[in-house]
Amino acid sequence: MSEKSLARIEKVLAVYPVEGADNVEMCQIQDYHILVKKSEKIQKDDLAIYVEIDSILPDGLPKSDLVLLELFDTDILTNGH
C-alpha cells in the first residue's frame, strides 16, 4: 500500500499582479492560485511547502518561520466576486 504525502516541496510557477490591489499579488503553485502579501517578496521558482487541504499541522510550529498563503478559487476572482 502506498502512502499519500500530505506535505511536499513545490516550486512557485508564476507570480502576477492583482488588478486594483496595492499590497497583494497572486502566485501559482501547482494548479492553485494563492493570494500573498507583496511584502513577502515571493518570486517565480521559489520553493514552498505545499500542504494538502484539510491537513492538520502540529502545534508548536514557529510562526516566524511560516508564511501564510491563502487559497482562492481563481474563477471567483476573475468573475469579480
C-alpha angles and dihedrals in degrees: 000000000000122000122230114231111232094193132029141160114264134177123241103245099193143355119204139166127263111227111246094009120116101179105036140052136181127252129188125225113175105319093331123105110206131194111228136176113256087224089067087066095215110184137192111274093023113139120242136178108245112206118195116247115268092022116141115225118213120259117252100046108149105253092207090065095052130082112203111228118190119210118222132180104245091212088065092050095047092049090057098245 
